[in-house]
Amino acid sequence: MKNIVIKIGGSLLFSENLKINIQKVINFCKVIKGKQNYDKVIIVCGGGIIARNYISAIRYVHSNETSNDIMGIKISRINARLLMEVFGEIAYPEVPKQFEELATALLFKKIIIMGGLQPGQSTTSVALEVAEFIDAEKVIILTDVNGIYDKDPNKFDDAKLIKNLTIDKLQNIILKESYEKQAAAGEYRIFDAVSLQIMKRSNIKVIVVSGTNLDEFTKVWIGESDFNGTVISY
């Protein structure tokens, strides 16, 4: 059995003006439908900038992080339903909200699309837990940068892409920046503290590539080894 989990950042589904980039969504789905070498395919959607906007607005009313997380989870599930509609009949017609529902969905042998599961947990953590649950061969994480850098590429022009990375080194890179915000709703980085712990206890191969341009994702999906991104090893 070859199983795979794909995590796609919610912001990748939208254009700069926050309009849904439906052609991008269609192209993403085409890549997956074009070559299905996996027995189980599960896609986990993030909430993205839309979720962060809602959370930012709610913070004017109260500072309840659990409520803010719940809002982010609901938006991520709406993003998941968007992908579901584009995939059509090859997708499972409901968004699993817990692992019991996921177990039922797996019986139908369709592509499953999910969002968040519970407060205090990023959708990257969800993707990694789901990967453990189905004994996935790998997890592909699509983000708005080319992979993991030695520093934030959005802030530093001299940031360098790290092609191969161990979990211990990843932990040092991720947690040294804004550690106090790792658990705040809407403030997750590519990996948060929870996702790092899940990665430590599992042996799942994790690949981080850009989802802005689907060329690199396509290379990974069809099995090419020469792609621009980061491979996380153990």
C-alpha positions in Angstrom: 0.0 0.0 0.0 1.3 3.5 -0.9 -0.4 6.3 0.9 0.3 10.0 0.8 -0.9 13.1 2.6 -0.7 16.6 1.0 -0.9 19.8 3.1 -1.9 22.9 1.2 -1.8 26.3 2.7 -5.1 28.0 2.6 -3.6 31.2 1.2 -2.4 29.3 -1.9 -6.1 29.1 -3.0 -6.5 32.8 -3.3 -5.1 35.6 -5.4 -3.4 38.7 -3.9 -6.8 40.5 -3.9 -8.2 37.7 -1.8 -10.3 36.4 -4.7 -10.5 32.7 -5.0 -8.0 31.6 -7.7 -10.2 29.0 -9.2 -7.9 28.2 -12.1 -5.1 27.5 -9.6 -7.4 25.2 -7.7 -8.4 23.4 -10.9 -4.7 23.0 -11.9 -3.8 21.6 -8.5 -6.6 19.0 -8.7 -5.5 18.1 -12.3 -2.0 17.3 -11.1 -3.4 14.8 -8.6 -5.9 13.3 -11.0 -3.3 13.0 -13.7 -1.2 10.4 -12.1 -2.6 8.5 -9.1 0.2 6.2 -7.9 -1.2 6.0 -4.4 -3.8 3.8 -2.7 -4.9 6.5 -0.3 -4.7 10.2 -1.0 -5.6 12.7 1.8 -5.4 16.5 1.4 -5.4 18.8 4.4 -6.2 22.4 3.8 -5.1 25.3 5.9 -7.2 28.3 6.8 -4.7 30.8 5.2 -5.1 34.6 5.1 -8.9 34.4 5.2 -8.8 32.6 8.5 -6.2 35.1 9.8 -8.4 38.0 8.8 -11.4 36.6 10.7 -9.2 35.9 13.8 -7.7 39.4 13.7 -11.3 40.8 13.6 -12.4 38.6 16.5 -9.5 39.8 18.6 -11.1 43.2 18.7 -13.9 41.7 20.7 -12.1 39.2 22.9 -8.8 37.4 23.4 -10.2 33.9 23.7 -7.6 31.9 21.7 -9.8 28.7 21.7 -12.6 30.6 20.0 -10.2 32.0 17.5 -8.8 28.6 16.7 -12.3 27.3 16.2 -12.9 30.1 13.6 -9.7 29.1 11.8 -10.8 25.5 11.8 -14.2 26.3 10.2 -12.5 28.4 7.5 -10.1 25.5 6.7 -13.0 23.2 6.3 -14.6 25.6 3.9 -11.4 25.6 1.9 -11.5 21.8 1.9 -15.0 21.8 0.6 -13.9 24.1 -2.3 -11.3 21.4 -3.4 -14.0 18.7 -2.9 -16.3 20.4 -5.4 -13.5 20.7 -8.0 -12.4 17.1 -7.6 -16.0 16.0 -8.1 -17.1 12.4 -7.8 -13.6 11.1 -7.1 -13.6 12.9 -3.8 -15.3 11.7 -0.6 -18.3 14.0 -0.3 -17.8 15.1 3.4 -15.0 16.8 5.3 -14.0 14.5 8.2 -14.0 16.4 11.5 -12.4 13.6 13.6 -10.5 10.4 13.2 -13.5 8.2 13.5 -15.1 10.0 10.5 -11.8 9.7 8.6 -11.7 5.9 9.3 -15.2 5.7 7.7 -14.2 7.8 4.7 -11.2 5.6 4.0 -13.6 2.7 3.3 -14.8 4.4 0.2 -11.4 4.5 -1.6 -11.8 8.2 -2.7 -9.7 11.2 -2.3 -10.3 12.7 1.1 -10.1 16.4 1.8 -9.8 17.7 5.4 -9.3 20.9 7.4 -8.4 21.5 11.0 -9.5 19.1 13.8 -9.1 20.7 17.2 -8.0 24.0 18.8 -4.3 24.5 19.6 -3.3 22.4 16.6 -2.1 23.6 13.2 -3.3 21.9 10.0 0.3 20.9 9.5 0.0 18.9 12.7 -3.2 17.4 11.4 -1.5 16.4 8.2 1.3 14.6 10.1 -1.2 12.9 12.4 -3.3 11.7 9.5 -0.1 10.4 7.8 0.6 8.3 10.9 -2.9 7.1 11.0 -2.8 5.8 7.4 0.9 4.8 7.5 1.7 7.2 4.7 4.8 6.9 2.6 5.3 10.6 2.6 3.8 14.0 3.4 4.1 16.9 0.9 3.7 20.3 2.4 2.9 23.1 0.0 3.6 26.6 1.2 4.3 30.1 -0.2 8.1 29.7 -0.2 10.4 27.2 -1.8 11.0 25.2 1.3 12.8 25.6 4.7 15.3 28.4 4.9 18.0 29.2 7.4 16.0 32.4 8.2 12.7 33.9 7.2 13.0 34.6 3.4 10.3 37.2 3.6 12.4 39.3 5.9 16.0 38.5 4.9 17.3 38.8 1.3 20.3 36.5 2.1 18.1 33.7 3.4 19.3 30.3 2.0 17.2 27.4 1.1 18.1 24.2 2.9 17.7 21.2 0.5 18.2 18.5 3.2 17.4 18.9 6.8 17.3 16.7 10.0 14.5 17.2 12.5 16.8 18.4 15.2 18.2 21.1 12.9 14.6 22.0 11.8 13.6 22.4 15.5 16.5 24.8 16.1 15.5 26.9 13.0 11.7 27.0 13.6 11.6 27.5 17.4 14.2 30.1 17.7 11.9 32.6 15.9 8.8 34.0 17.7 8.5 31.0 19.9 5.9 32.7 22.1 3.6 32.9 19.1 3.7 29.2 18.2 0.4 28.4 19.9 -1.5 31.6 19.0 -4.5 31.1 16.7 -3.6 32.1 13.1 0.1 32.5 14.0 1.5 29.1 12.9 4.7 28.8 10.9 5.3 26.0 8.4 5.8 23.8 11.5 4.8 24.5 15.0 5.9 22.8 18.3 3.2 20.1 18.0 4.0 19.2 14.5 7.7 18.9 15.4 6.9 16.4 18.1 4.8 14.3 15.8 7.6 14.3 13.3 10.1 13.1 16.0 8.0 10.1 16.9 7.3 9.0 13.3 9.4 7.9 10.3 7.4 9.6 7.6 9.3 11.4 4.9 8.4 15.1 4.7 8.9 17.2 1.6 8.3 21.0 1.7 7.9 22.7 -1.7 6.3 25.8 -3.1 2.6 25.7 -3.9 2.8 29.1 -5.6 4.1 27.6 -8.7 2.8 24.0 -9.1 5.8 22.9 -11.2 7.8 21.8 -8.2 4.8 20.0 -6.7 4.2 18.3 -10.0 7.8 17.0 -10.0 7.4 15.6 -6.5 4.0 14.1 -7.3 5.2 12.2 -10.4 8.3 10.9 -8.5 11.1 13.1 -9.9 14.1 13.5 -7.6 15.3 16.7 -9.0 13.0 19.4 -7.5 13.5 22.6 -5.7 12.5 22.2 -2.1 13.4 20.7 1.3 13.5 17.0 2.3 13.3 16.4 6.0 15.1 13.3 7.2 15.6 11.5 10.5 
